Amino acid sequence: MTLGEKIRTLRQRQGYTQEELAQKLYVTRMAVSKWENGGSLR
């Protein structure tokens, strides 16, 4: 399981949308999307 898959699994398990997780982490929804799809982890 990749890091992106782990992030997505945990996010979904908590019932968060990408937007909700992004707000909690003070990042954009696009950042969360990139993380989950194997893009930049910065």
C-alpha positions in Angstrom: 0.0 0.0 0.0 1.4 3.4 -1.0 1.4 6.5 1.2 -1.3 8.0 -1.0 -3.5 4.9 -0.6 -3.0 5.1 3.2 -4.0 8.8 3.2 -7.1 8.1 1.2 -8.1 5.0 3.2 -7.8 6.9 6.5 -9.6 10.0 5.2 -12.5 7.9 4.0 -12.6 5.9 7.2 -13.0 9.1 9.1 -15.7 10.2 6.7 -13.9 13.3 5.4 -14.0 14.7 1.9 -10.7 15.9 0.4 -11.9 19.5 1.0 -12.6 18.8 4.7 -9.2 17.2 5.2 -7.5 20.0 3.4 -9.2 22.6 5.7 -8.1 20.7 8.8 -4.5 20.5 7.5 -4.5 24.1 6.2 -3.6 23.0 2.7 -5.6 23.1 -0.6 -7.8 20.3 -1.8 -5.5 20.0 -4.8 -2.6 19.2 -2.4 -4.7 16.4 -0.8 -5.6 15.1 -4.2 -1.9 15.1 -5.3 -0.9 13.2 -2.1 -3.5 10.6 -2.7 -2.6 10.1 -6.4 1.1 9.9 -5.8 2.0 13.5 -6.7 4.2 15.8 -4.6 4.2 15.1 -0.9 5.3 18.7 0.0 
